[in-house]
């Protein structure tokens, strides 16, 4: 993959979403990755991976560069029971 020719300002505008304190972005889907055959309690956790290749470029122009999310964020595990 080649380098991104967009300006830092353009990358920030097109690839990032600024959220004010207390705001949230939601995502909902149905997971069909496995069949649970045995009764019992199970946990599921969501993980968000911030893997943008242009993070260094964007930090140059972001108003609060230290607030750009990098790495991984994990949700609190949700527990459910299969009967």
C-alpha positions, -999 to +999 in steps of 0.1 A: +000+000+000+014+034-010+016+065+011-014+086+016-012+118-005-039+137+014-030+166+036-030+162+073-061+185+075-079+163+049-071+131+068-083+146+100-115+157+084-122+125+065-109+097+088-116+110+123-147+119+143-144+145+171-166+136+201-175+161+228-173+148+264-201+124+272-209+117+235-208+082+221-208+064+188-227+031+186-224+000+165-249-028+165-245-062+148-255-098+152-225-122+158-229-155+140-193-167+146-200-197+168-227-220+181-232-223+218-241-259+225-236-262+263-258-245+289-240-220+312-229-184+317-208-168+289-191-134+285-186-113+254-164-082+251-162-057+223-128-044+212-121-013+191-087-012+174-076+023+164-050+014+137-049+045+115-017+047+095-018+085+094-018+091+132+016+109+131+005+131+103-028+140+120-013+148+153+005+178+137-028+196+130-052+182+156-063+208+181-059+184+210-034+159+196-032+140+229-069+131+226-065+111+194-073+075+202-046+049+194-042+013+204-072-008+216-102+000+238-122-028+254-158-028+266-169-040+299-177-077+295-214-085+291-225-118+307-254-139+293-268-173+302-277-201+278-303-226+291 
